[in-house]
Amino acid sequence: MTLDEAIEEAPVVAIVRGVRPDEILDHAQALYDAGVRGVEVPLNSPEPIESIRRLSERFGERMVTGGGTVLRAQDVERIAAAGGRIVVAPNTAPEVIRRAVALGLDPLPGFATPSEAFTAIEAGARRLKLFPAATYGPGHVKQLKAVLPAEVSIWAVGGVGAEDLAAWWAAGVRAFGLGGELYRAGQSVAETSDKARRVIAAVRGLPAA
């Protein structure tokens, strides 16, 4: 499954920070059953590359998976070798973006300012992660949309909850990365399922883009 296909089904990527390899598949199944089609394993989780490998082997044709908190080009290569498809970063690092593009992966760099946005675009990014989104708000997105290329999409990540999705969507955000709203380290699979169903219900209520 490609990132475009995943976002078309549900514009949400679950950020499963702190998940362990021995539990990733059970939580991913709960997310999938609820309707989530994207999973990001932050690299500051326990054995993240192993979790990405297991995810890609089990869900690679049904979900888009990859790594988050990616700070180095070398980590892009590790994600690619494990079968990951997305490379999510908290910052705008051209070398990370370029390496992801070169390997056929989808980079999602973090940005806050127009300068960072255009640096990411010049390096090859076509999706930008406003982070932390809650610090800036939907109004920030509205202003940015006036100057960014139409083909570049903005994601909201960081402090975004199910109750906020409509406001962000109205501002022009077209996908969301959700962490604690979907998963916190140590929570049960049943809790992951409940959270995911709540989020997907909110997503289904969004108007057509």
C-alpha positions as a LaTeX table, in Angstrom:
\begin{tabular}{lrrr}
\hline
Residue & $x$ (\AA) & $y$ (\AA) & $z$ (\AA) \\
\hline
Met1 & 0.00 & 0.00 & 0.00 \\
Thr2 & 1.27 & 3.46 & $-0.87$ \\
Leu3 & 1.04 & 6.48 & 1.40 \\
Asp4 & $-1.47$ & 8.10 & $-0.96$ \\
Glu5 & $-3.67$ & 5.01 & $-0.84$ \\
Ala6 & $-3.45$ & 4.85 & 2.94 \\
Ile7 & $-4.39$ & 8.50 & 3.39 \\
Glu8 & $-7.25$ & 8.13 & 0.91 \\
Glu9 & $-8.75$ & 5.43 & 3.14 \\
Ala10 & $-8.14$ & 7.35 & 6.39 \\
Pro11 & $-5.97$ & 10.48 & 6.72 \\
Val12 & $-4.34$ & 9.30 & 9.95 \\
Val13 & $-0.96$ & 7.82 & 10.80 \\
Ala14 & $-0.61$ & 6.29 & 14.26 \\
Ile15 & 2.57 & 7.22 & 16.13 \\
Val16 & 3.33 & 4.25 & 18.39 \\
Arg17 & 6.17 & 5.72 & 20.42 \\
Gly18 & 7.57 & 3.28 & 22.97 \\
Val19 & 6.07 & 0.14 & 21.45 \\
Arg20 & 8.14 & $-3.06$ & 21.69 \\
Pro21 & 8.70 & $-5.55$ & 18.87 \\
Asp22 & 6.88 & $-8.28$ & 20.80 \\
Glu23 & 3.69 & $-6.20$ & 20.98 \\
Ile24 & 3.73 & $-4.18$ & 17.76 \\
Leu25 & 1.71 & $-6.65$ & 15.68 \\
Asp26 & $-1.16$ & $-6.90$ & 18.15 \\
His27 & $-1.50$ & $-3.12$ & 18.40 \\
Ala28 & $-1.14$ & $-2.73$ & 14.63 \\
Gln29 & $-3.93$ & $-5.25$ & 14.11 \\
Ala30 & $-6.18$ & $-3.28$ & 16.47 \\
Leu31 & $-5.39$ & $-0.09$ & 14.55 \\
Tyr32 & $-6.03$ & $-1.79$ & 11.22 \\
Asp33 & $-9.32$ & $-3.29$ & 12.32 \\
Ala34 & $-10.49$ & 0.16 & 13.40 \\
Gly35 & $-9.62$ & 1.66 & 10.01 \\
Val36 & $-6.14$ & 3.15 & 10.48 \\
Arg37 & $-3.88$ & 2.50 & 7.50 \\
Gly38 & $-0.59$ & 4.07 & 8.59 \\
Val39 & 1.80 & 3.31 & 11.47 \\
Glu40 & 4.97 & 5.18 & 12.41 \\
Val41 & 7.45 & 3.67 & 14.87 \\
Pro42 & 9.60 & 6.46 & 16.33 \\
Leu43 & 13.28 & 5.55 & 16.40 \\
Asn44 & 13.49 & 6.35 & 20.12 \\
Ser45 & 11.31 & 3.30 & 20.80 \\
Pro46 & 12.78 & $-0.05$ & 21.92 \\
Glu47 & 14.33 & $-1.88$ & 18.93 \\
Pro48 & 12.41 & 0.27 & 16.41 \\
Ile49 & 13.93 & $-1.24$ & 13.27 \\
Glu50 & 12.82 & $-4.71$ & 14.35 \\
Ser51 & 9.28 & $-3.40$ & 14.92 \\
Ile52 & 9.30 & $-1.78$ & 11.47 \\
Arg53 & 10.51 & $-5.03$ & 9.93 \\
Arg54 & 7.73 & $-7.02$ & 11.58 \\
Leu55 & 5.15 & $-4.44$ & 10.55 \\
Ser56 & 6.26 & $-4.40$ & 6.94 \\
Glu57 & 6.28 & $-8.19$ & 6.72 \\
Arg58 & 2.80 & $-8.58$ & 8.21 \\
Phe59 & 1.03 & $-5.45$ & 6.98 \\
Gly60 & 3.11 & $-4.12$ & 4.07 \\
Glu61 & 0.39 & $-4.67$ & 1.49 \\
Arg62 & $-2.43$ & $-3.42$ & 3.72 \\
Met63 & $-0.87$ & $-0.52$ & 5.62 \\
Val64 & 1.91 & 2.00 & 5.08 \\
Thr65 & 4.58 & 1.72 & 7.75 \\
Gly66 & 7.89 & 3.32 & 8.60 \\
Gly67 & 9.94 & 5.25 & 11.12 \\
Gly68 & 9.63 & 8.49 & 12.99 \\
Thr69 & 11.99 & 10.86 & 14.80 \\
Val70 & 14.41 & 10.25 & 11.92 \\
Leu71 & 17.37 & 12.58 & 12.30 \\
Arg72 & 20.11 & 11.03 & 10.13 \\
Ala73 & 20.40 & 9.82 & 6.56 \\
Gln74 & 21.81 & 6.54 & 7.88 \\
Asp75 & 18.54 & 5.91 & 9.69 \\
Val76 & 16.65 & 6.33 & 6.42 \\
Glu77 & 18.70 & 3.48 & 5.02 \\
Arg78 & 17.90 & 1.29 & 8.04 \\
Ile79 & 14.19 & 1.97 & 7.64 \\
Ala80 & 14.34 & 1.14 & 3.94 \\
Ala81 & 16.19 & $-2.11$ & 4.63 \\
Ala82 & 13.48 & $-3.09$ & 7.13 \\
Gly83 & 10.76 & $-2.54$ & 4.53 \\
Gly84 & 9.49 & 0.80 & 5.84 \\
Arg85 & 7.90 & 3.24 & 3.41 \\
Ile86 & 7.63 & 6.51 & 5.34 \\
Val87 & 10.32 & 8.64 & 6.96 \\
Val88 & 8.94 & 11.10 & 9.51 \\
Ala89 & 11.15 & 13.72 & 11.16 \\
Pro90 & 10.57 & 16.40 & 13.80 \\
Asn91 & 12.76 & 18.84 & 11.87 \\
Thr92 & 13.74 & 19.94 & 8.37 \\
Ala93 & 16.94 & 18.11 & 7.45 \\
Pro94 & 17.60 & 18.23 & 3.68 \\
Glu95 & 19.98 & 15.25 & 3.80 \\
Val96 & 17.26 & 13.07 & 5.37 \\
Ile97 & 14.68 & 14.20 & 2.82 \\
Arg98 & 17.00 & 13.66 & $-0.14$ \\
Arg99 & 18.04 & 10.20 & 1.03 \\
Ala100 & 14.42 & 9.16 & 1.48 \\
Val101 & 13.51 & 10.37 & $-2.00$ \\
Ala102 & 16.56 & 8.65 & $-3.48$ \\
Leu103 & 15.50 & 5.35 & $-1.93$ \\
Gly104 & 11.90 & 5.70 & $-3.08$ \\
Leu105 & 10.51 & 6.40 & 0.39 \\
Asp106 & 8.09 & 9.15 & 1.39 \\
Pro107 & 9.66 & 11.83 & 3.60 \\
Leu108 & 7.52 & 13.79 & 6.03 \\
Pro109 & 9.76 & 16.48 & 7.55 \\
Gly110 & 8.74 & 18.61 & 10.48 \\
Phe111 & 8.48 & 22.36 & 9.95 \\
Ala112 & 7.02 & 25.49 & 11.50 \\
Thr113 & 8.06 & 28.45 & 9.35 \\
Pro114 & 7.82 & 29.30 & 5.64 \\
Ser115 & 11.62 & 29.13 & 5.42 \\
Glu116 & 11.64 & 25.57 & 6.74 \\
Ala117 & 8.75 & 24.63 & 4.46 \\
Phe118 & 10.52 & 25.84 & 1.32 \\
Thr119 & 13.81 & 24.24 & 2.40 \\
Ala120 & 11.97 & 20.92 & 2.68 \\
Ile121 & 10.24 & 21.38 & $-0.66$ \\
Glu122 & 13.53 & 22.21 & $-2.39$ \\
Ala123 & 15.00 & 18.98 & $-0.98$ \\
Gly124 & 12.13 & 16.96 & $-2.48$ \\
Ala125 & 9.40 & 16.81 & 0.18 \\
Arg126 & 5.79 & 16.98 & $-0.97$ \\
Arg127 & 4.21 & 16.47 & 2.43 \\
Leu128 & 5.04 & 18.71 & 5.38 \\
Lys129 & 4.45 & 17.99 & 9.05 \\
Leu130 & 3.50 & 21.07 & 11.07 \\
Phe131 & 5.09 & 20.27 & 14.42 \\
Pro132 & 4.15 & 20.77 & 17.13 \\
Ala133 & 0.84 & 21.69 & 15.54 \\
Ala134 & $-0.87$ & 22.73 & 18.77 \\
Thr135 & 1.70 & 25.47 & 19.29 \\
Tyr136 & 0.74 & 27.17 & 16.03 \\
Gly137 & $-2.94$ & 26.39 & 15.46 \\
Pro138 & $-5.15$ & 26.16 & 12.36 \\
Gly139 & $-4.75$ & 29.87 & 11.63 \\
His140 & $-1.05$ & 29.31 & 10.96 \\
Val141 & $-1.95$ & 26.75 & 8.30 \\
Lys142 & $-4.36$ & 29.11 & 6.57 \\
Gln143 & $-1.64$ & 31.71 & 6.17 \\
Leu144 & 0.95 & 29.18 & 4.99 \\
Lys145 & $-1.42$ & 27.74 & 2.37 \\
Ala146 & $-1.44$ & 31.11 & 0.63 \\
Val147 & 2.23 & 30.78 & $-0.31$ \\
Leu148 & 2.94 & 27.05 & $-0.50$ \\
Pro149 & 2.62 & 25.16 & $-3.81$ \\
Ala150 & $-0.83$ & 23.65 & $-4.27$ \\
Glu151 & 0.58 & 20.14 & $-4.65$ \\
Val152 & 2.23 & 20.24 & $-1.21$ \\
Ser153 & 0.06 & 18.93 & 1.62 \\
Ile154 & 0.29 & 19.92 & 5.28 \\
Trp155 & $-0.14$ & 17.42 & 8.09 \\
Ala156 & $-0.91$ & 18.38 & 11.67 \\
Val157 & 1.13 & 16.52 & 14.29 \\
Gly158 & 1.61 & 17.22 & 17.99 \\
Gly159 & $-1.18$ & 18.00 & 20.42 \\
Val160 & $-3.96$ & 17.20 & 17.95 \\
Gly161 & $-7.00$ & 15.24 & 19.15 \\
Ala162 & $-10.18$ & 13.80 & 17.69 \\
Glu163 & $-12.13$ & 16.88 & 18.77 \\
Asp164 & $-9.74$ & 19.16 & 16.83 \\
Leu165 & $-9.71$ & 17.41 & 13.47 \\
Ala166 & $-12.54$ & 19.41 & 11.89 \\
Ala167 & $-10.89$ & 22.77 & 12.63 \\
Trp168 & $-7.58$ & 21.64 & 11.18 \\
Trp169 & $-9.30$ & 20.15 & 8.16 \\
Ala170 & $-11.15$ & 23.40 & 7.50 \\
Ala171 & $-7.82$ & 25.24 & 7.61 \\
Gly172 & $-6.41$ & 23.03 & 4.85 \\
Val173 & $-4.66$ & 20.20 & 6.71 \\
Arg174 & $-5.11$ & 16.94 & 4.83 \\
Ala175 & $-3.70$ & 14.33 & 7.20 \\
Phe176 & $-2.83$ & 13.84 & 10.85 \\
Gly177 & $-0.14$ & 12.11 & 12.85 \\
Leu178 & $-1.59$ & 11.09 & 16.20 \\
Gly179 & 0.44 & 9.81 & 19.13 \\
Gly180 & $-1.09$ & 9.69 & 22.60 \\
Glu181 & $-4.53$ & 10.09 & 21.10 \\
Leu182 & $-4.05$ & 6.56 & 19.74 \\
Tyr183 & $-1.21$ & 4.91 & 21.64 \\
Arg184 & 0.80 & 5.30 & 24.80 \\
Ala185 & 3.52 & 2.87 & 25.83 \\
Gly186 & 2.15 & 0.14 & 28.04 \\
Gln187 & $-1.51$ & 0.51 & 27.19 \\
Ser188 & $-3.58$ & $-2.55$ & 26.39 \\
Val189 & $-4.56$ & $-3.64$ & 22.91 \\
Ala190 & $-8.19$ & $-3.09$ & 23.88 \\
Glu191 & $-7.40$ & 0.54 & 24.72 \\
Thr192 & $-5.65$ & 0.98 & 21.38 \\
Ser193 & $-8.74$ & $-0.38$ & 19.69 \\
Asp194 & $-11.10$ & 1.94 & 21.56 \\
Lys195 & $-8.95$ & 5.01 & 20.85 \\
Ala196 & $-8.61$ & 4.14 & 17.19 \\
Arg197 & $-12.33$ & 3.67 & 16.70 \\
Arg198 & $-12.99$ & 7.05 & 18.30 \\
Val199 & $-10.49$ & 8.75 & 16.00 \\
Ile200 & $-11.75$ & 7.02 & 12.87 \\
Ala201 & $-15.31$ & 8.00 & 13.74 \\
Ala202 & $-14.14$ & 11.64 & 13.85 \\
Val203 & $-12.32$ & 11.23 & 10.54 \\
Arg204 & $-15.41$ & 9.79 & 8.87 \\
Gly205 & $-17.26$ & 12.94 & 9.84 \\
Leu206 & $-14.90$ & 15.23 & 7.92 \\
Pro207 & $-16.19$ & 16.76 & 4.67 \\
Ala208 & $-14.71$ & 15.77 & 1.32 \\
Ala209 & $-11.45$ & 17.52 & 0.51 \\
\hline
\end{tabular}
